[in-house]
Amino acid sequence: MVTPILPAFLPTLVGALQRTWIRKRLKDVICASDADMTILSCDGVIFKVHHKHLEVHSDVFAAAENATCNAGIHSNPENDEVVELSESSAVLDLLFQYMYRQPQPDLRSVAFPEFAALAEAVEKYVVYSAMPAIAIQMKESVTEYPLQVLNYASRHSHKALAAEAARLSLGLSLSQAVSILSPDVLVQWATFYDTWHTAVRHYTSFFIKAQSYDNHNLSILATCVRDPSLCFTHRQNLEGMKTLAGSSSIQWAINTLSIIFDRDFMN
């Protein structure tokens, strides 16, 4: 088979055609007639926005120099007025709504992957007006997406949220954690996971050996042995078992578990 020899100018021509194609498929999601700033998403959608709105609501957009330096924003070489961002048009569409005087989006209707990308953009560009809504929705998402929330919370030093997400993820498998968590968070999580499971095993064994439980508490203990993350759900019952226990070893186990209950994921 003969390999065709391509003209030297062909890659340049293809690049030009691709740029032309992208320009043709651009649509104005936010298009203000008096806009003084043009932003291009990573998927080729253009936004006509007002610089004054962006700089009021975002530390990063407050100055063009800081935007380039801190957020990796760079101007299109063909048009210095176009600012290219790494976020998708769906994420930018949501983000810019927090920078204009208008009803803010209902994040409960946003799919979690898109919401998570928005949360990262809010942190990246320091959009204060969006942070409360992001915090509320992350809190509501932690039960269904504990590992994803743990990634976000650890990355941005939200300690209380990280601790809750870590506790809720204790019943998940190592393979799930490896597939979702970033390497640095995974190391922390593995230590947290091992410490907690070891404590639960010791704690439940003390009670079982002492036989200081009734049928209801036995059911709770069995449930927690199967899924240690449920210890947090049954915390009040577990700590209440001390009224049935008299030995110092049982009391020590309870006190130790109480400390671990309140242990932070992030130091």
N, C-alpha and C positions, 0 to 999 in steps of 0.2 A: 504494500500500500504506500503510495507516494504522499508524503506530508506536504500540504500546500504551503507555499511561501507567502506570508502576508506582507502587504506593503507597510513600510515603516510608519506611514501616517495614520494607519488604521486605528491603533489604540486611541490616538488623539481624537479621531473622528467619532469613535464609539463613545468616548467620554463626553464629547460635545452633544451628541444625540441623546445620551442619557440625561444630561442636564436640561436639555430642551424638553424632553419627555416629562421630567419632574416639574418643570415650570408649568407645563400645560395641565398637569393634574393637580396643581395647587388650588386650594379653595380657601376663601377667607372665612375662618370660623369666627373670629372677632375682627370686624372690619370697620374702623372708625374713619370717617372722611377726613378728619383733621389729625389723624395719627402721625406721630413723629418718630415711631420706632417700628421696625419690621423684624419679626422673629420667625425663624424657620424650625419646625420640629424635625425629629430624626426620620419621620416617615413622609416628609415632603409637604406638610401643610403649613401655610403661612398665616401669621397673626399680625394684624395691624393694631398696634396698641399705643397708649400714651406713656411716655417715659415718666411723667410726673406721678402717675398712679403706681407704677412699679417701684419707683424710688421711695415713695411714701410707705409702702407696705413691705418692702424687702430691703434688708441690709445690703445684700449682694448687688442689687440693681441700683442702689443709691448713687453709685458712680461707675461709669463704663470701665474705668481702669480696674477697679476692684472686681467687677464682673468677670473680666478676662482672666485675672490672676487667681481668684478664689474659686471660681466655678467651672473653669475650663471652657468658657464661652469664647468663640472666635468669630471674627467677621468673615463673610464670604469674600474671597479675593476678587470676584467679579462685580461685587456691589457692596461697598463698605457699609451701606445702611442696613444690610441684612445681618442679623445675629443668629447664628446656628446654635441650637441647644440639643442636648443628648436625649431629652425626654420625648415621648410620643405625643401626637396631637391630642389624644384622649386625656392624657395627664395634664398637658398644658391648658387645655380647655377648662378643666376643673380648677387648676391652680390660678389662672387669671380671673376666675369668677370671685376669688377672695380679694382681688385687688381693685375691684370696681364696686361702686355703690349700687348693689342689686341683690336680690335674694341669693343666698348661698346654696350650693348643691346639697341634696339629701344624700349623705354618704352611705346611708343604709341600703340604698338601691344600687350602689356601685359594687361590682364584683371585687372580691378581696384582692386578687393580683393587681388590679388597676388601682385599688385603694392603697395598697402597700407601696406602689410606685409613686403615688401622689404624696404619701407620708414622707418618703425619702426626698422628694422634690421640695416639700415644705421645709424640711430640715436643711437641705442643701442651700436653698435661696433665702432662708431665714424669713419666712412669711408669717409674721406674728399673728395676723388676723385669722389664719387657718389652724394654728396650733391647738386651740381649745377643742375645736371640732374633731381634729385628728386624735387627740387624747381620749375623747369620749368614745369614738368608734373603735380605737385600738382596745380599749377596756372591754367593749362589748364583743370584740372578736377573739379575745384571749382564750375562751373556752373551746372554740372550734378550731382555732389556728395557734395553739400555744407555742410551737417551735418558730413559726414565722414571726409572731409577736416578740418572742424572746430575741431573735436576731435583731429586730428593729430597736427594741428597748436597750439591749446591750450596746449596740453601735452608737446610740445617742444618749447614753447614761441616764436612762429613766429607771432608776433603781427599784422603785416600788412595783412598777409594771413588770420589770425583768424577774423579780422574785416571784410574783404571782404566776407568770408564764412558766417559769422553771418548775414550780410546784405542780402545776397542772399537766406538765409534760412527763412527770415521773412514771406514768403508766405506759408510755410509748416505748417502742423498741429502739435499740441502738442503730439499726439500719435506717429507721425513719429519721433519727437525729442526724446521721451522717449525710443523708440526702438533702437535708434542708439547712442545717446550721453552718455558718462560716467556720473555718478552722479554729480561730481563737475562741469563739463562743462554744464550739464543740468540746474543747479541752476543759473549759470551766464546767460545762454541763455534765460531762462524764464524771468529774470529781464530785459534783453536787449529787448526781444520780447514785453513785456508789456509796457515798456517805449516808444518804437518806435510806437506801435499801438495807444497808447494814444495821442502821439504828432500828428500823422497823422490825427486822428479824429478831434482834435482841429483845426488843420491847415486848413483842407478842409471845416470845418464848418464855419470858418471865411470868407472864400471866397464865399461860397454859400450864407451866410447871407448878405454879402456886395454886392453880384451880380456884382462883378468886374472881369468878365471873358467873353470871347467870346465863340462861339460854339466849337472851337478847344480846348480851355483850359478846357471847361466843359467836353469834352470827356476824356481829360487827368485826370481830377479830379475824374471822375467816375471810370476810370480804376484803379487809385491808391486806391480808397476806397475799390474796390473789392479785390485788391491784393497789400497791402502796400509795398511789396518788389519792386514793379515796380516804386516806387517813385525815386529809385536810377537811373533807366533808364531814367526817365523824369525829372531828377534834374534840368537841365538847363531851361526847360520850366517852371517848378514850381517856381524857383527863379526869372525867368523873368516876372512873373505875377505882381511883385511889380510895374512895369511901368504902370499897369492898376489900381493899388490900391492907394488910397490916405490916408486912415485912419491910425492912429498910431497903432491900434490894428492889422491891416493887416500886417504892417511892422514888428511888434513884432513877429507875427506868422512866418513870413518868416525868421527872424533872428534866432528864436528859432529852426526852422527846419534845418537851415544851420549848427547850432552847432551840432545837432543830426546826421546830415549827416556825419560829420567828427568825431563822437564819436568813440573811440576805444572800442573794445570788451573786451580787457584785460587791466587792470589798470597798 
